[in-house]
Amino acid sequence: MTICIIPARKGSKRIKDKNIKKINRKPIISYVIETAIKSNLFTRVIVTTDCRKISNIAIKYGAEVPFIRNKKISDDYTSTKDVIIDCINNISSENVPYHFCIYPTASLLTIKDLKNAFKKIKKKKYNFLVATREFNYSPLRAFKILNKDTIKFQFQKYLNVRSQDIPKLIHDSGTFYIYKTKALLREKNILPQKTTFYMIERLRSLDINYPEDLRLLSFLHKFLLN
């Protein structure tokens, strides 16, 4: 028994109504809902939202919306973890072993990604799994801006290190997480003990922040990934 939670609040400062923008005539969140349902991993696929319009769209594509999220837990400062715990409390699913969180803009995710990640966290008994991706270029080679005209290397120790010898770093892909429920409710740290990762292909973890990102996403859906 596993539950999928899709957090989709109304507010978005850079792109208005980002979670329900149309990509090839369908709301972006619809792709995530359909992938979650078709994976057959979940006993329930739930959208937690503070918006009736998003709620209606989510229900249309097969998700449950058992409650409308309180505005107090729907602002820019509310963490994803707090939103997931709020949903768990509202639907009384504390005894469900695992909960997925899939972001509503992660429309390029595949069923294979979800299944392989779930297999990993269960087989090796981790408490938390983060879907990650590689940096396009190592942040250890970053410049620091000193003033409007001058810069310096932020990490001087890597100044003369070959690219292939720089420690490999990865980052949160902004697509999905898997929580072992008991650990999620017990631990206060953002990354609990025994956290693992699952690498996502770059094309499937496109971050949607600007209008040009939506245009690229539409192109990927239409020409590359269908």
C-alpha positions as CSV (number, residue, x, y, z in Angstrom):
1,M,0.0,0.0,0.0
2,T,1.5,3.3,-1.2
3,I,0.1,6.8,-1.7
4,C,1.1,9.4,-4.2
5,I,0.7,13.0,-3.1
6,I,0.9,15.8,-5.7
7,P,1.3,19.3,-4.1
8,A,-0.2,21.9,-6.4
9,R,-0.9,25.3,-4.8
10,K,-2.4,28.2,-6.7
11,G,0.4,30.8,-6.1
12,S,3.3,31.1,-8.5
13,K,5.2,34.3,-8.8
14,R,7.1,33.9,-12.0
15,I,4.5,32.0,-14.1
16,K,0.8,32.5,-13.1
17,D,-1.1,29.3,-12.7
18,K,2.0,27.3,-13.6
19,N,0.6,24.0,-12.5
20,I,-2.3,24.0,-14.9
21,K,-0.7,25.7,-17.9
22,K,-1.6,23.9,-21.1
23,I,1.1,21.8,-22.7
24,N,-0.2,20.5,-26.0
25,R,-3.8,21.2,-25.0
26,K,-3.6,19.5,-21.7
27,P,-2.9,21.0,-18.2
28,I,0.6,20.2,-17.1
29,I,-0.5,18.5,-13.9
30,S,-2.6,16.0,-16.0
31,Y,0.5,14.3,-17.3
32,V,1.8,13.7,-13.7
33,I,-1.6,12.4,-12.6
34,E,-1.9,10.0,-15.5
35,T,1.7,8.7,-15.1
36,A,1.0,8.0,-11.4
37,I,-2.2,6.2,-12.1
38,K,-0.8,4.1,-15.0
39,S,2.2,3.0,-12.9
40,N,-0.1,0.9,-10.7
41,L,2.1,1.7,-7.8
42,F,-0.4,3.6,-5.8
43,T,-3.6,2.8,-3.9
44,R,-4.5,6.5,-4.0
45,V,-3.3,9.4,-6.1
46,I,-4.0,12.6,-4.2
47,V,-3.6,16.3,-5.1
48,T,-3.3,18.7,-2.2
49,T,-4.2,22.2,-3.3
50,D,-5.6,25.5,-2.0
51,C,-7.4,26.1,-5.3
52,R,-10.9,24.9,-6.5
53,K,-9.9,25.3,-10.1
54,I,-6.9,23.0,-9.7
55,S,-9.0,20.6,-7.7
56,N,-11.6,20.3,-10.5
57,I,-8.9,19.7,-13.1
58,A,-7.2,17.1,-10.9
59,I,-10.4,15.2,-10.3
60,K,-11.2,15.3,-14.1
61,Y,-7.9,13.5,-14.8
62,G,-8.5,10.8,-12.1
63,A,-6.9,12.1,-8.9
64,E,-8.5,12.5,-5.5
65,V,-8.8,15.9,-3.8
66,P,-10.2,14.9,-0.4
67,F,-9.8,18.4,1.1
68,I,-8.8,21.9,0.2
69,R,-5.5,22.9,1.7
70,N,-5.5,25.7,4.3
71,K,-4.0,29.0,2.9
72,K,-1.7,29.1,6.0
73,I,0.2,26.1,4.6
74,S,0.2,27.3,1.0
75,D,2.6,30.2,0.8
76,D,6.2,30.5,-0.4
77,Y,7.7,29.7,3.0
78,T,5.9,26.4,3.5
79,S,8.2,23.4,3.0
80,T,7.2,20.4,0.9
81,K,7.7,18.2,3.9
82,D,5.1,20.2,5.9
83,V,2.7,20.0,3.0
84,I,3.1,16.2,2.8
85,I,2.7,15.8,6.6
86,D,-0.4,18.0,6.5
87,C,-1.9,15.8,3.8
88,I,-1.1,12.6,5.7
89,N,-2.8,14.0,8.8
90,N,-5.9,15.0,6.7
91,I,-6.3,11.6,5.1
92,S,-5.2,9.6,8.2
93,S,-2.6,7.7,6.3
94,E,0.0,7.5,9.0
95,N,0.1,3.7,8.9
96,V,0.8,3.6,5.1
97,P,4.4,2.4,4.8
98,Y,5.5,4.8,2.0
99,H,4.4,8.1,0.5
100,F,5.5,9.5,-2.8
101,C,5.6,13.3,-3.5
102,I,5.6,14.1,-7.2
103,Y,5.7,17.7,-8.3
104,P,2.9,18.8,-10.7
105,T,5.3,20.1,-13.3
106,A,7.3,16.8,-13.5
107,S,5.4,15.9,-16.6
108,L,8.3,14.1,-18.3
109,L,8.7,11.5,-15.6
110,T,8.3,7.9,-16.7
111,I,6.7,4.9,-15.0
112,K,10.1,3.2,-15.2
113,D,11.6,6.1,-13.1
114,L,9.0,5.7,-10.4
115,K,9.2,1.9,-10.3
116,N,13.0,1.7,-10.2
117,A,13.2,4.4,-7.5
118,F,10.6,2.6,-5.4
119,K,12.5,-0.7,-5.8
120,K,15.7,0.9,-4.6
121,I,14.3,2.5,-1.4
122,K,12.5,-0.7,-0.4
123,K,15.3,-3.2,-1.3
124,K,18.0,-1.3,0.6
125,K,15.6,0.0,3.4
126,Y,16.3,3.7,3.1
127,N,14.1,6.3,4.9
128,F,14.1,8.9,2.1
129,L,14.8,9.0,-1.6
130,V,15.5,12.2,-3.6
131,A,15.2,12.2,-7.4
132,T,18.4,13.9,-8.5
133,R,20.3,15.0,-11.6
134,E,23.9,16.1,-12.4
135,F,24.9,19.8,-12.6
136,N,25.5,21.0,-16.2
137,Y,28.8,22.3,-14.9
138,S,30.4,21.8,-11.6
139,P,29.5,24.5,-9.0
140,L,33.0,24.0,-7.5
141,R,34.2,26.0,-10.5
142,A,31.9,28.9,-9.6
143,F,32.9,32.6,-9.6
144,K,32.0,34.9,-6.8
145,I,31.0,38.5,-7.7
146,L,33.0,40.9,-5.7
147,N,31.3,44.0,-7.1
148,K,29.7,45.0,-10.4
149,D,32.9,44.6,-12.4
150,T,35.1,42.0,-10.7
151,I,35.0,38.3,-9.9
152,K,37.1,35.6,-8.3
153,F,36.9,31.8,-7.9
154,Q,34.7,30.9,-5.0
155,F,36.6,27.7,-4.4
156,Q,40.3,28.4,-4.9
157,K,41.4,24.8,-4.1
158,Y,39.8,23.6,-7.4
159,L,41.3,26.4,-9.6
160,N,43.9,24.1,-11.2
161,V,42.1,20.7,-10.8
162,R,41.1,18.9,-14.0
163,S,37.4,18.8,-14.6
164,Q,37.4,15.0,-14.4
165,D,39.1,15.1,-11.0
166,I,36.7,17.5,-9.3
167,P,34.4,15.8,-6.8
168,K,31.1,14.8,-8.4
169,L,28.1,16.8,-7.0
170,I,24.4,16.3,-7.8
171,H,21.3,18.3,-7.0
172,D,17.6,17.9,-6.4
173,S,15.9,17.5,-9.7
174,G,12.6,19.0,-8.5
175,T,10.6,16.0,-9.7
176,F,9.8,13.5,-6.9
177,Y,10.6,12.2,-3.5
178,I,9.8,8.9,-1.7
179,Y,9.3,9.0,2.1
180,K,9.2,6.1,4.5
181,T,6.3,7.3,6.5
182,K,7.5,6.5,10.0
183,A,10.8,8.3,9.4
184,L,9.1,11.3,7.8
185,L,6.8,11.7,10.8
186,R,9.6,11.0,13.3
187,E,12.6,12.9,12.1
188,K,12.9,16.7,12.0
189,N,15.9,17.0,9.6
190,I,15.2,17.9,6.0
191,L,17.4,14.9,5.0
192,P,16.7,12.1,7.5
193,Q,19.2,9.4,8.3
194,K,19.6,6.8,5.5
195,T,18.8,9.1,2.6
196,T,19.5,7.8,-0.9
197,F,19.1,9.2,-4.5
198,Y,17.8,8.2,-7.9
199,M,19.3,9.8,-11.0
200,I,16.9,11.4,-13.5
201,E,17.8,12.1,-17.2
202,R,18.3,15.8,-17.8
203,L,15.5,16.1,-20.3
204,R,13.1,14.5,-17.9
205,S,13.8,17.0,-15.1
206,L,13.2,20.3,-16.8
207,D,12.6,23.0,-14.2
208,I,9.7,25.3,-15.1
209,N,10.4,28.8,-14.0
210,Y,10.1,31.0,-17.1
211,P,7.8,31.1,-20.2
212,E,10.6,29.8,-22.4
213,D,10.7,26.7,-20.1
214,L,7.1,26.0,-21.0
215,R,7.9,26.3,-24.7
216,L,10.8,23.9,-24.4
217,L,8.6,21.5,-22.4
218,S,5.9,21.6,-25.1
219,F,8.6,20.9,-27.8
220,L,9.9,17.9,-25.8
221,H,6.4,16.4,-25.3
222,K,5.5,16.9,-29.0
223,F,8.7,15.9,-30.8
224,L,11.0,13.9,-28.6
225,L,9.3,12.0,-25.9
226,N,6.0,10.8,-27.4
